[in-house]
Amino acid sequence: MKKYLTTSLLTLTLLLGACASDSNEGAPEESEATNGPARSITYSLASDIQKLDPHTENVVVNWKVGFNVYDRLVTQNESMDLEPGLATEWNTIDPTTWEFKLREDVTFHDGTEFNADAVKANLERSLAEETISPTAYLYDRIEEVEVVDDYTVRFHLSEPFASLPAHLAQYGGSMLSPEVIEEDNEAVANGADPGSVVAEKPIGTGPFKFVSWNPGSDITLERNEDYWDGVPEIEGVTYKIVPEELTRVADLETQASDIIDSVNPNSIDQINNSDAADVLETDSTYVNFLGFNTNKEPFDDVRVRQAISMAIDKDVIVESILNNVGTAANSPLSPNDFGFADIEGLPYDPDAAKDLLEEAGQSDLTLELSVNDDRTRVDIATYIQQALEEIGVTVEISQMEFASFVEYTGQGEADLYLLGRSSPTGDGYNALFTILHSNKQSSNQLRYTYANPEFDALVDQSIQTEDETERTELFKEAQEIVANDVPFDFLYYPVDLLGVSNQISGVKTLPSGVVLLKDVKVAE
């Protein structure tokens, strides 16, 4: 039996703020929790969160905030190795039964006790059809959650699933107060949307407590004075929404912000030379892509998708826009995902692209390209507009703030769109399933329209075996299908860039894009 699951298929790297600092007049006040200055920090976010409900929302910006509010049974360190969280240990009773021992010293922010009943309530809510959870696929092999005693829980699975602990470490495995779950379930029964109560009461067991959220403006957290794993040294964190990258950089340089996210590669030298901050670079398994709405004409014709892909020079994006901070992509998996295969994708060939469009009867196209207001993505959209003009395709860029962009593309409205995916487990199954498997096309994920039964079968088989050689071959075949079908044009593998003030230390970033603030200290 294995107490902690840490296998090669879970060792990885992945990817993916604006907070105005609380001003302290006079000398710094001493905190009871630390020997250093007591103050909150500020964190500038490029885009706003959606509601902080880990069971109904699953975007990377939510992880950056939510991982500081909620805990999970299993945690991951900066190398993505698995470690105890709210569970102290776990093991397999038999191939389809996992047992987890829970901590006995934990309470939720509302005072409710964390125990096996709370775990059962969370997993059942996540898997409930009415929750419409975008992360239910992570746990859908759980047929029953058995409460053995107050601090022992067993998961009975439909089939062997060695990756269960890694999946429980993801944002969707976050533990909510069962009191809030009960309130939310009652609201849903009375016609409310799932998560409507959680949005007002995102109550977890994490190192920081939710205070307020002013959509489009700021999110405020305060430290949990009763945190089971040690009280944070900082008093709290204020996240402010600052879409303009140049403004975020200016805030960092003037110390109006302690942390900023989504740093443009062209700003790295400016920040590092500012004497105020440095850029923290984290490798990842993130991949950015151009998405096609395969449910719409003309993108239901593979020749059109291939033509557009062949008109885009990925090297230009990496060299001219990313300043070589990143590498050209050729797969939905990154080189740091287990199962990555170095597939030979379509070449850059504008002349062949024109021929394909003519063959498809689509020589005179006008298309809409949707993009959020991230500076890098806007630059890439502009380049794509110019590149496609060379093959006779007119592109109209539709730029919007991130929340509107997510809603618009999620409803399946966009022709083309620029987005990315982060594989939170670093395993090929999660990375392929998330945007390519037909079962992923739930009501809030209609931007992912691709469906191929042959591809689905390969991905399904990959999770039914623990043999790494067999899984690698299955993943390779799946990637070859995607390379030919081109449901997405995978553009580049980015590096996560976080600007951090030299007034603080202890910021931890995970390859998944998670930013952990519990151990942050303010310089004396």
KALIN-V729904 format. One line per field, one symbol per residue. ss: DSSP state (A for helix, B for strand, O for the rest). Layout:
# KALIN-V729904
ss->???
This chain:
# KALIN-V729904
ss->OOOOOOOAAAOOOOOOOBOOOOOOOOOOOBOOOOOOBOOOBBBBBOOOOOOOOOOOOOOAAAAAAAOOOOOOOBBBOOOOOBBBOOBBBBBBBBOOBBBBBBOOOOBOOOOOBOOAAAAAAAAAAAAOAAAOOOOAAAOOOBBBBBBBBOOBBBBBBOOOOOOAAAAAOOAAAOOOOAAAAAAAAAAAAOOOOOOAAAAAOOOOOOOBBBBBBBOOOBBBBBBOOOOOOOOOOOOBBBBBBOOOAAAAAAAAAOOOOOBBOOOOAAAAAAAAOOOOBBBBBBOOOOBBBBBBOOOOOOOOOAAAAAAAAAOOOAAAAAAAAOOOOBBBOOOOOOOOOBOOOOOOOOOOOAAAAAAAAAAOOOOOBBBBBBBBOOAAAAAAAAAAAAAAAOOOBBBBBBBBOAAAAAAAAAOOOOOBBBBBBOOOOOBAAAAAAAAAOAAAOOOOOOOOOOOOAAAAAAAAAAOOOOOAAAAAAAAAAAAAAAAAAOOBBBBBBBOBBBBBBOOBBOOBBOOOOOBBOOOOBBOO
